[in-house]
Amino acid sequence: MSLVVLIRAWVGKKGEGSQPAIFGRQNIPKIIFVLISLFLYALLMETVGFIPVTLLLFIFLLGIIEKRKWYFTAFVSIVVTVISYLIFEIWLQSQLPKGWLDFLRF
């Protein structure tokens, strides 16, 4: 279903409404970088661990891709990482990959 929505957005008419195109020429590199970063996120999750990879992913997405200020990027990245860790590890009691931080046993 999402593939259909993406294809429709890609080949959609340019004169429809006043909203800018999602897949405009200037957004193509951003889309490619986000897809590559998500692929690397999934690839590195097991060896590096959930916490550092999630933190780096959000720093990359907010700081590099969206070009937000460093303090906003750092704050949101840390908050999202901590909250997602608490939700999955503590509340849902699922085991997230520890990776390099396995020696801490937290």
C-alpha positions in Angstrom: 0.0 0.0 0.0 2.8 2.4 0.9 4.5 1.5 -2.4 1.4 2.6 -4.3 1.4 6.0 -2.4 5.0 6.5 -3.1 4.6 5.8 -6.8 1.6 8.1 -7.0 3.5 10.9 -5.3 6.5 10.3 -7.7 4.4 10.5 -10.9 1.7 12.8 -9.6 0.7 15.9 -11.6 2.6 19.0 -10.8 -0.4 21.3 -10.9 -2.4 19.6 -8.1 -2.9 21.9 -5.2 -0.4 24.3 -3.7 1.7 21.8 -1.7 5.3 21.3 -2.9 6.2 18.0 -4.4 7.6 15.5 -1.9 9.9 14.0 -4.5 11.2 17.2 -6.0 14.7 17.3 -7.6 16.1 18.9 -4.5 14.8 16.2 -2.2 16.2 13.2 -4.1 19.6 13.2 -2.4 17.9 13.5 1.0 15.7 10.5 0.3 18.7 8.5 -0.8 20.8 9.4 2.3 17.8 8.6 4.6 17.4 5.2 2.9 21.1 4.5 3.2 21.2 5.5 6.8 18.2 3.3 7.7 19.9 0.4 5.9 23.1 1.0 7.9 21.0 1.3 11.1 19.6 -2.1 10.6 23.0 -3.6 9.6 24.9 -2.2 12.5 22.2 -2.7 15.2 23.4 -6.1 16.3 27.1 -5.4 16.5 27.2 -1.9 17.7 24.0 -2.0 19.8 20.7 -0.2 20.0 21.7 2.9 22.0 24.7 4.1 20.1 23.2 3.3 16.6 19.9 5.0 17.4 21.7 8.0 18.8 23.9 8.3 15.8 20.9 7.8 13.4 19.0 10.7 15.0 22.0 12.9 15.0 22.6 12.2 11.4 18.9 12.8 10.4 18.4 16.0 12.4 21.9 17.5 12.2 23.0 16.5 8.6 19.8 15.9 6.7 17.5 18.5 8.3 20.3 20.9 9.3 19.0 21.7 12.7 21.0 23.5 15.4 23.4 21.4 17.4 21.7 21.8 20.7 18.3 20.9 19.3 19.8 17.9 17.5 21.6 16.6 20.6 18.6 17.1 22.9 16.1 15.4 20.6 18.5 12.6 19.8 19.2 11.8 23.4 15.5 12.1 24.4 14.3 9.8 21.6 17.0 7.3 22.3 16.2 7.2 26.1 12.5 7.1 25.6 12.6 4.3 23.0 15.0 2.3 25.2 12.6 2.7 28.2 9.6 1.7 26.1 11.2 -1.4 24.5 13.5 -2.6 27.2 11.7 -1.8 30.4 8.0 -1.4 29.6 7.6 -4.0 26.8 10.5 -6.2 28.2 12.0 -6.9 24.9 15.7 -7.5 24.5 17.4 -4.9 22.4 20.8 -5.6 21.0 23.5 -4.4 23.5 26.4 -4.6 21.1 29.6 -2.9 22.4 27.8 -1.9 25.6 27.1 -5.5 26.6 29.7 -5.2 29.4 27.6 -2.6 31.2 24.6 -5.0 31.7 22.0 -2.3 32.1 
